[in-house]
Amino acid sequence: MGWGAPPMKTGCNRLRLALAALAAAVACAGVAGAAEQNRKTKTYRWVDKDGVVHFGDHIPSEYASADRQILNEYGVPVGGQDIALTAEERAAQKEAAKRAEEERQQALLAARRDQILLDTYLSVEEIEALRDRRLELLDTQIKVTENYLAGLREILGKLQAEAAGFKPYSDDPQAPSIDERLAGELANTMDSIMLYEKNLADTRKRKHEVVDRFSADIDRFRTLKTAVAEEQ
């Protein structure tokens, strides 16, 4: 019995040492896992269009082109604008750049139109005079087309009256079939009427567009002249 006590004590010490080593290993694994998780989970910081600072684990697509930073677990920035963008962010950034370019082109065109107005006209009366000449030409074209259509409709009426005694326009079962000449004249006249009706509608539409465009030019010219006078 005296010889058995020391081995038992040595065994207990070894067990305690093993448990301590296991606990240390578990603790290290936990720390390592937490560190790995921190590395995988990124916190972003970005500023919206109103200058408000936001934080989150992802950046909304509408702010894909905004300034951003990556923060570590202590809130210290560790990355900036060179952060790799997601596919969604790249698409949003591309769309934002496209809209910005379109707006830039529109602004350039507007500036050129303004300069042309100022370089072309000296007064509102000049713009109105040009507008009236354009409208006069369109009114003449409309009148000519209306007269031509009236003549075509008169011809069509006569042709339809002539065709009324022939099949398929007559209800008489004994009526003869319409001859090719008359059928061709009917078809050609109706086609011409449809064509000139379309031309008439297009010309009337163009007249309204001319009125609207000159009205906008006159308003803009007045605004530009007022601004120039105020600068002087």
LUMMARVO-732140 format. One line per 3 residues: number of its first residue (from 1); their letters; for each residue x, y, z of C-alpha. Coordinates in steps of 0.1 Angstrom, whole numbers, plus 5000, padded with zeros to 4 digits. Layout:
N
NUM = a = X,Y,Z | ... .
***
This chain:
232
1 = mgw = 5000,5000,5000 | 5029,5024,5008 | 5042,5019,4974 .
4 = gap = 5009,5026,4957 | 5003,5061,4970 | 5029,5080,4949 .
7 = pmk = 5018,5067,4915 | 4982,5078,4923 | 4994,5113,4931 .
10 = tgc = 5014,5114,4900 | 4984,5102,4880 | 4962,5130,4894 .
13 = nrl = 4989,5156,4886 | 4990,5143,4850 | 4952,5145,4848 .
16 = rla = 4951,5180,4860 | 4978,5190,4836 | 4960,5174,4807 .
19 = laa = 4927,5192,4817 | 4946,5224,4819 | 4961,5219,4785 .
22 = laa = 4927,5210,4770 | 4911,5242,4785 | 4939,5263,4771 .
25 = ava = 4935,5247,4737 | 4897,5254,4738 | 4903,5290,4749 .
28 = cag = 4928,5295,4721 | 4905,5280,4695 | 4877,5303,4707 .
31 = vag = 4900,5334,4704 | 4911,5323,4670 | 4875,5316,4659 .
34 = aae = 4865,5350,4671 | 4894,5367,4653 | 4885,5348,4622 .
37 = qnr = 4849,5359,4624 | 4860,5395,4629 | 4881,5392,4598 .
40 = ktk = 4852,5378,4578 | 4826,5403,4591 | 4833,5438,4578 .
43 = tyr = 4819,5470,4590 | 4815,5497,4565 | 4813,5534,4570 .
46 = wvd = 4798,5556,4543 | 4783,5591,4538 | 4750,5597,4520 .
49 = kdg = 4741,5626,4497 | 4729,5647,4527 | 4763,5642,4545 .
52 = vvh = 4749,5618,4571 | 4774,5591,4582 | 4761,5555,4582 .
55 = fgd = 4775,5522,4595 | 4766,5486,4584 | 4778,5452,4573 .
58 = hip = 4770,5461,4536 | 4765,5493,4516 | 4731,5498,4499 .
61 = sey = 4733,5499,4461 | 4722,5535,4458 | 4754,5545,4477 .
64 = asa = 4777,5522,4458 | 4796,5553,4444 | 4798,5571,4477 .
67 = drq = 4829,5575,4498 | 4833,5545,4521 | 4857,5529,4546 .
70 = iln = 4861,5495,4562 | 4864,5495,4600 | 4880,5468,4622 .
73 = eyg = 4864,5455,4654 | 4877,5485,4672 | 4862,5510,4648 .
76 = vpv = 4895,5519,4632 | 4895,5524,4594 | 4915,5497,4576 .
79 = ggq = 4904,5503,4540 | 4890,5530,4517 | 4879,5537,4482 .
82 = dia = 4900,5509,4468 | 4876,5483,4484 | 4865,5457,4459 .
85 = lta = 4830,5463,4448 | 4803,5437,4446 | 4786,5430,4413 .
88 = eer = 4755,5449,4425 | 4776,5478,4436 | 4795,5479,4403 .
91 = aaq = 4762,5479,4384 | 4748,5507,4405 | 4780,5527,4401 .
94 = kea = 4779,5522,4363 | 4743,5533,4362 | 4751,5564,4383 .
97 = akr = 4779,5573,4360 | 4757,5569,4330 | 4730,5592,4345 .
100 = aee = 4757,5617,4354 | 4770,5617,4318 | 4735,5621,4304 .
103 = erq = 4728,5650,4327 | 4761,5666,4317 | 4753,5662,4280 .
106 = qal = 4718,5677,4285 | 4734,5707,4304 | 4758,5712,4275 .
109 = laa = 4729,5711,4249 | 4709,5735,4270 | 4738,5759,4272 .
112 = rrd = 4743,5757,4234 | 4706,5764,4228 | 4708,5794,4251 .
115 = qil = 4738,5808,4233 | 4722,5803,4199 | 4691,5822,4211 .
118 = ldt = 4712,5851,4222 | 4734,5851,4191 | 4704,5847,4166 .
121 = yls = 4679,5872,4179 | 4680,5907,4192 | 4644,5909,4204 .
124 = vee = 4612,5889,4211 | 4597,5905,4181 | 4622,5888,4158 .
127 = iea = 4614,5854,4172 | 4577,5861,4168 | 4582,5872,4132 .
130 = lrd = 4600,5840,4124 | 4573,5819,4141 | 4546,5836,4121 .
133 = rrl = 4564,5829,4088 | 4567,5793,4097 | 4531,5790,4107 .
136 = ell = 4520,5807,4075 | 4538,5781,4054 | 4523,5753,4074 .
139 = dtq = 4488,5769,4071 | 4493,5771,4033 | 4503,5734,4032 .
142 = ikv = 4473,5724,4053 | 4449,5744,4031 | 4463,5728,3999 .
145 = ten = 4460,5693,4014 | 4425,5699,4025 | 4415,5711,3990 .
148 = yla = 4431,5682,3974 | 4414,5658,3998 | 4380,5674,3991 .
151 = glr = 4386,5668,3953 | 4396,5631,3960 | 4365,5626,3981 .
154 = eil = 4343,5640,3954 | 4359,5616,3929 | 4354,5587,3953 .
157 = gkl = 4317,5596,3957 | 4312,5594,3919 | 4332,5562,3916 .
160 = qae = 4311,5546,3945 | 4279,5557,3928 | 4291,5541,3895 .
163 = aag = 4301,5509,3914 | 4268,5507,3932 | 4253,5488,3902 .
166 = fkp = 4280,5461,3903 | 4289,5433,3926 | 4300,5433,3954 .
169 = ysd = 4284,5467,3961 | 4250,5459,3946 | 4223,5438,3965 .
172 = dpq = 4209,5426,3932 | 4219,5390,3928 | 4217,5395,3890 .
175 = aps = 4241,5425,3890 | 4273,5420,3870 | 4307,5419,3887 .
178 = ide = 4326,5452,3888 | 4351,5456,3860 | 4389,5459,3867 .
181 = rla = 4391,5495,3856 | 4365,5507,3880 | 4378,5485,3909 .
184 = gel = 4413,5498,3903 | 4402,5535,3903 | 4382,5529,3936 .
187 = ant = 4412,5513,3953 | 4437,5540,3941 | 4414,5568,3951 .
190 = mds = 4408,5554,3986 | 4446,5548,3990 | 4453,5584,3980 .
193 = iml = 4427,5597,4005 | 4443,5577,4033 | 4478,5590,4024 .
196 = yek = 4467,5626,4023 | 4447,5623,4055 | 4479,5611,4072 .
199 = nla = 4499,5640,4056 | 4473,5664,4068 | 4474,5650,4104 .
202 = dtr = 4512,5652,4104 | 4512,5688,4092 | 4487,5698,4119 .
205 = krk = 4508,5681,4145 | 4540,5698,4132 | 4521,5732,4135 .
208 = hev = 4514,5726,4172 | 4550,5716,4178 | 4562,5748,4161 .
211 = vdr = 4539,5769,4183 | 4551,5751,4215 | 4588,5753,4205 .
214 = fsa = 4586,5790,4197 | 4567,5797,4229 | 4594,5780,4249 .
217 = did = 4621,5799,4230 | 4604,5832,4237 | 4601,5825,4274 .
220 = rfr = 4637,5814,4276 | 4650,5844,4256 | 4632,5868,4280 .
223 = tlk = 4648,5850,4309 | 4683,5851,4294 | 4679,5888,4285 .
226 = tav = 4668,5896,4320 | 4698,5878,4335 | 4722,5896,4311 .
229 = aee = 4707,5930,4320 | 4710,5922,4357 | 4747,5913,4353 .
232 = q = 4754,5946,4336 .
***
